[in-house]
Amino acid sequence: MDGARRIVRGWNAVFSDAMPIRKEHRRFYGPEWRAFRLKLIEEAGGEICSVCGIELAEGINGSHEDHDPTNTNPENVKLKCPGCHAKHDAPHRIAIQRRRKAESEGQAWLLPELEWAPFADFEIPGWLRDRLKQMKLF
């Protein structure tokens, strides 16, 4: 940006449910995560989205670039406004929704690689993860 920043207030009230944390991932977002997120905000000079540059009064998200909540490497976690975070997560979220729908309707998977494709790397069993990496599916 050219030095001018737009501060948005009340974003959190409108988009408070925009990025819900999946039940199985909530354990990764405890006090350590909140402290890490505050450190990122301090280093960035405020709640500024790394994608669009908007500055929020409150409610900036820490977005995992690889969708792995166990990877808290500062290179992997970017600060994003709820809109940019939702855009980043959309393909992953859609893949998981399709998988759950197919599973609920009794979808038979031809290959385990297809069944596990929408999941983050750490969620896939080790033997299959190695095979997927060899096939360059991830």
VEXROVEX-702965 format. One record per residue (C-alpha): x, y, z; residue number from 1. Coordinates in pm, 1 decimal. Example, Ala and Ser with C-alpha at 12.3 -4.5 7.8 and 13.67 -1.06 7.14 Angstrom:
# VEXROVEX-702965
{x:1230.0, y:-450.0, z:780.0, fipa:1} $
{x:1367.0, y:-106.0, z:714.0, fipa:2} $
//
This chain:
# VEXROVEX-702965
{x:0.0, y:0.0, z:0.0, fipa:1} $
{x:109.3, y:360.2, z:-45.9, fipa:2} $
{x:122.4, y:454.2, z:321.1, fipa:3} $
{x:-254.3, y:502.5, z:357.5, fipa:4} $
{x:-432.5, y:234.4, z:556.3, fipa:5} $
{x:-800.7, y:172.4, z:586.7, fipa:6} $
{x:-912.7, y:65.5, z:932.9, fipa:7} $
{x:-1227.9, y:-143.7, z:947.7, fipa:8} $
{x:-1422.3, y:-156.5, z:1272.7, fipa:9} $
{x:-1696.0, y:-402.2, z:1357.5, fipa:10} $
{x:-1567.1, y:-667.0, z:1114.1, fipa:11} $
{x:-1556.5, y:-924.2, z:1390.1, fipa:12} $
{x:-1924.4, y:-874.4, z:1473.0, fipa:13} $
{x:-2026.3, y:-936.4, z:1111.7, fipa:14} $
{x:-1789.5, y:-1224.4, z:1036.9, fipa:15} $
{x:-1751.1, y:-1387.9, z:1377.8, fipa:16} $
{x:-1855.3, y:-1727.3, z:1237.2, fipa:17} $
{x:-1675.0, y:-1688.5, z:903.0, fipa:18} $
{x:-1383.0, y:-1911.9, z:1000.6, fipa:19} $
{x:-1507.3, y:-2172.0, z:1247.0, fipa:20} $
{x:-1242.7, y:-2408.9, z:1376.6, fipa:21} $
{x:-1322.8, y:-2771.6, z:1305.5, fipa:22} $
{x:-1397.7, y:-2970.2, z:1619.5, fipa:23} $
{x:-1102.8, y:-3205.3, z:1569.8, fipa:24} $
{x:-861.8, y:-2907.2, z:1542.6, fipa:25} $
{x:-974.6, y:-2701.7, z:1843.6, fipa:26} $
{x:-708.8, y:-2854.8, z:2067.1, fipa:27} $
{x:-440.3, y:-2677.6, z:1861.5, fipa:28} $
{x:-577.6, y:-2329.5, z:1937.1, fipa:29} $
{x:-515.8, y:-2289.7, z:2309.3, fipa:30} $
{x:-315.5, y:-2029.7, z:2504.4, fipa:31} $
{x:6.9, y:-2107.1, z:2312.8, fipa:32} $
{x:-164.1, y:-2030.1, z:1981.8, fipa:33} $
{x:-310.7, y:-1704.7, z:2113.5, fipa:34} $
{x:33.2, y:-1594.5, z:2236.7, fipa:35} $
{x:187.7, y:-1687.7, z:1899.7, fipa:36} $
{x:-85.9, y:-1494.1, z:1714.0, fipa:37} $
{x:-30.0, y:-1184.7, z:1932.7, fipa:38} $
{x:343.6, y:-1205.5, z:1857.8, fipa:39} $
{x:268.0, y:-1213.4, z:1483.0, fipa:40} $
{x:38.0, y:-910.3, z:1517.7, fipa:41} $
{x:305.7, y:-721.4, z:1710.1, fipa:42} $
{x:571.3, y:-803.3, z:1448.7, fipa:43} $
{x:335.3, y:-693.8, z:1167.0, fipa:44} $
{x:271.9, y:-359.1, z:1336.4, fipa:45} $
{x:-97.6, y:-421.9, z:1395.1, fipa:46} $
{x:-386.0, y:-630.8, z:1270.7, fipa:47} $
{x:-297.6, y:-589.3, z:903.3, fipa:48} $
{x:-395.7, y:-845.5, z:639.1, fipa:49} $
{x:-90.4, y:-981.0, z:455.7, fipa:50} $
{x:-295.9, y:-1024.0, z:136.0, fipa:51} $
{x:-510.9, y:-713.8, z:87.9, fipa:52} $
{x:-339.0, y:-479.3, z:336.6, fipa:53} $
{x:-657.2, y:-385.1, z:520.9, fipa:54} $
{x:-609.8, y:-298.5, z:889.1, fipa:55} $
{x:-874.7, y:-430.8, z:1123.6, fipa:56} $
{x:-961.9, y:-286.6, z:1460.9, fipa:57} $
{x:-993.5, y:-648.5, z:1579.4, fipa:58} $
{x:-1045.0, y:-997.5, z:1443.6, fipa:59} $
{x:-742.7, y:-1072.7, z:1224.1, fipa:60} $
{x:-694.3, y:-1447.3, z:1159.5, fipa:61} $
{x:-376.9, y:-1652.5, z:1163.9, fipa:62} $
{x:-394.8, y:-1858.4, z:844.8, fipa:63} $
{x:-192.5, y:-2177.5, z:803.0, fipa:64} $
{x:-69.2, y:-2179.9, z:444.4, fipa:65} $
{x:-45.5, y:-2562.4, z:442.7, fipa:66} $
{x:-370.1, y:-2614.3, z:644.5, fipa:67} $
{x:-169.1, y:-2791.7, z:915.7, fipa:68} $
{x:-248.3, y:-2645.7, z:1261.6, fipa:69} $
{x:52.4, y:-2824.9, z:1411.9, fipa:70} $
{x:290.5, y:-2624.0, z:1189.1, fipa:71} $
{x:340.5, y:-2292.3, z:1367.0, fipa:72} $
{x:647.7, y:-2191.3, z:1172.2, fipa:73} $
{x:617.3, y:-1811.8, z:1118.3, fipa:74} $
{x:676.0, y:-1870.7, z:745.1, fipa:75} $
{x:367.1, y:-2094.2, z:737.7, fipa:76} $
{x:127.6, y:-1872.8, z:935.9, fipa:77} $
{x:12.0, y:-1547.9, z:773.9, fipa:78} $
{x:-218.6, y:-1282.9, z:916.2, fipa:79} $
{x:-531.0, y:-1250.3, z:702.1, fipa:80} $
{x:-861.5, y:-1069.9, z:728.7, fipa:81} $
{x:-1159.6, y:-1308.6, z:747.9, fipa:82} $
{x:-1238.6, y:-1254.2, z:377.7, fipa:83} $
{x:-888.2, y:-1338.9, z:253.0, fipa:84} $
{x:-866.6, y:-1630.8, z:497.3, fipa:85} $
{x:-1196.5, y:-1769.7, z:366.0, fipa:86} $
{x:-1074.5, y:-1739.0, z:5.0, fipa:87} $
{x:-752.2, y:-1919.6, z:94.6, fipa:88} $
{x:-934.8, y:-2203.5, z:272.4, fipa:89} $
{x:-1220.3, y:-2242.6, z:20.6, fipa:90} $
{x:-1069.1, y:-2519.7, z:-199.2, fipa:91} $
{x:-968.1, y:-2721.8, z:107.7, fipa:92} $
{x:-1307.9, y:-2670.8, z:272.8, fipa:93} $
{x:-1495.9, y:-2771.9, z:-45.0, fipa:94} $
{x:-1286.0, y:-3087.5, z:-80.9, fipa:95} $
{x:-1359.8, y:-3188.7, z:277.6, fipa:96} $
{x:-1733.0, y:-3120.7, z:232.7, fipa:97} $
{x:-1740.0, y:-3334.0, z:-82.7, fipa:98} $
{x:-1559.1, y:-3614.7, z:93.9, fipa:99} $
{x:-1798.6, y:-3608.7, z:389.3, fipa:100} $
{x:-2102.0, y:-3605.9, z:159.2, fipa:101} $
{x:-1966.3, y:-3894.8, z:-46.6, fipa:102} $
{x:-1885.2, y:-4087.2, z:271.9, fipa:103} $
{x:-2235.4, y:-4032.7, z:413.5, fipa:104} $
{x:-2388.4, y:-4161.2, z:88.6, fipa:105} $
{x:-2175.8, y:-4476.1, z:91.2, fipa:106} $
{x:-1921.1, y:-4370.5, z:-169.9, fipa:107} $
{x:-1670.4, y:-4646.5, z:-239.9, fipa:108} $
{x:-1321.2, y:-4505.9, z:-293.9, fipa:109} $
{x:-1117.7, y:-4668.3, z:-567.4, fipa:110} $
{x:-786.1, y:-4572.5, z:-411.2, fipa:111} $
{x:-688.7, y:-4460.3, z:-60.2, fipa:112} $
{x:-509.1, y:-4166.8, z:-227.0, fipa:113} $
{x:-845.0, y:-4032.0, z:-345.0, fipa:114} $
{x:-1011.8, y:-4087.2, z:-9.5, fipa:115} $
{x:-746.2, y:-3892.1, z:181.4, fipa:116} $
{x:-669.2, y:-3624.4, z:-81.3, fipa:117} $
{x:-855.6, y:-3331.6, z:81.9, fipa:118} $
{x:-688.8, y:-3373.5, z:420.8, fipa:119} $
{x:-391.3, y:-3189.1, z:559.8, fipa:120} $
{x:-62.7, y:-3374.7, z:558.1, fipa:121} $
{x:-56.7, y:-3446.2, z:933.5, fipa:122} $
{x:-402.0, y:-3611.4, z:924.6, fipa:123} $
{x:-304.1, y:-3882.0, z:675.3, fipa:124} $
{x:-164.9, y:-4214.0, z:803.7, fipa:125} $
{x:214.3, y:-4231.9, z:765.2, fipa:126} $
{x:227.3, y:-4522.7, z:519.3, fipa:127} $
{x:-14.0, y:-4347.0, z:286.7, fipa:128} $
{x:145.6, y:-4001.8, z:327.6, fipa:129} $
{x:477.2, y:-4138.9, z:197.6, fipa:130} $
{x:302.5, y:-4294.5, z:-100.9, fipa:131} $
{x:114.4, y:-3973.2, z:-180.9, fipa:132} $
{x:433.4, y:-3769.9, z:-169.2, fipa:133} $
{x:601.3, y:-4013.7, z:-406.6, fipa:134} $
{x:307.1, y:-3973.6, z:-644.5, fipa:135} $
{x:330.5, y:-3592.3, z:-600.1, fipa:136} $
{x:-37.7, y:-3561.2, z:-509.1, fipa:137} $
{x:54.6, y:-3326.2, z:-222.1, fipa:138} $
//
